[in-house]
Amino acid sequence: MNSLALAYLSAGFGAGLAVIGAGLGIGKLAAAAMEGSARQPTAAGDIRTSMIIAAALIEGATLFAIVVTLLLAIKA
């Protein structure tokens, strides 16, 4: 295998790991938010707002990781 093929392979693995991590993080976040809303329905609006902000931060970090892996693949 040449170095270009290895760069593309590692970029694919890196992007896949980033997306898997984001999926797990958002899943745990949503589960905790649903549990909090079920325990205290009066605070559901505040919990939802906090959940959306945290999910956006997780997705932003994931997008950054995917861009970095693609840039490293293109650079090689």
C-alpha positions as CSV (number, residue, x, y, z in Angstrom):
1,M,0.0,0.0,0.0
2,N,1.3,3.4,-0.8
3,S,1.1,6.4,1.6
4,L,-1.9,8.0,-0.1
5,A,-4.0,4.9,0.4
6,L,-3.0,4.7,4.1
7,A,-3.8,8.4,4.5
8,Y,-7.3,7.9,3.1
9,L,-7.8,4.7,5.2
10,S,-6.7,6.5,8.4
11,A,-8.9,9.5,7.5
12,G,-11.9,7.1,7.2
13,F,-11.2,5.5,10.5
14,G,-10.7,8.9,12.2
15,A,-14.0,10.3,10.8
16,G,-15.8,7.1,11.7
17,L,-14.5,7.2,15.3
18,A,-15.5,10.9,15.6
19,V,-19.0,10.2,14.4
20,I,-19.4,7.1,16.7
21,G,-18.2,9.2,19.6
22,A,-20.7,12.0,18.8
23,G,-23.5,9.5,18.4
24,L,-22.8,8.0,21.8
25,G,-22.4,11.4,23.4
26,I,-25.7,12.8,22.0
27,G,-27.4,9.6,23.0
28,K,-26.3,9.8,26.6
29,L,-27.2,13.5,26.6
30,A,-30.7,12.8,25.3
31,A,-31.3,10.0,27.7
32,A,-30.3,12.1,30.7
33,A,-32.5,15.0,29.5
34,M,-35.5,12.7,29.1
35,E,-34.9,11.3,32.5
36,G,-34.6,14.8,34.0
37,S,-37.8,15.9,32.3
38,A,-39.6,12.8,33.5
39,R,-38.5,13.5,37.1
40,Q,-39.3,17.2,37.1
41,P,-41.7,18.1,34.3
42,T,-41.8,21.8,35.3
43,A,-38.2,22.2,34.3
44,A,-38.5,20.5,30.9
45,G,-38.0,23.8,29.0
46,D,-34.8,24.6,30.8
47,I,-33.5,21.0,30.4
48,R,-34.4,21.1,26.7
49,T,-32.5,24.3,26.1
50,S,-29.4,23.0,27.9
51,M,-29.6,19.8,25.9
52,I,-29.8,21.6,22.6
53,I,-26.8,23.7,23.5
54,A,-24.7,20.7,24.6
55,A,-25.7,18.7,21.5
56,A,-24.6,21.6,19.3
57,L,-21.2,21.7,21.1
58,I,-20.8,18.0,20.6
59,E,-21.7,18.2,16.9
60,G,-19.3,21.2,16.5
61,A,-16.4,19.2,17.9
62,T,-17.3,16.3,15.7
63,L,-17.4,18.5,12.6
64,F,-14.0,19.9,13.6
65,A,-12.6,16.4,13.9
66,I,-14.0,15.3,10.5
67,V,-12.5,18.4,8.9
68,V,-9.1,17.7,10.5
69,T,-9.1,14.1,9.3
70,L,-10.0,15.2,5.8
71,L,-7.4,17.9,5.7
72,L,-4.8,15.4,6.9
73,A,-5.8,13.0,4.1
74,I,-5.7,15.6,1.5
75,K,-2.3,16.9,2.7
76,A,-0.7,13.4,2.4
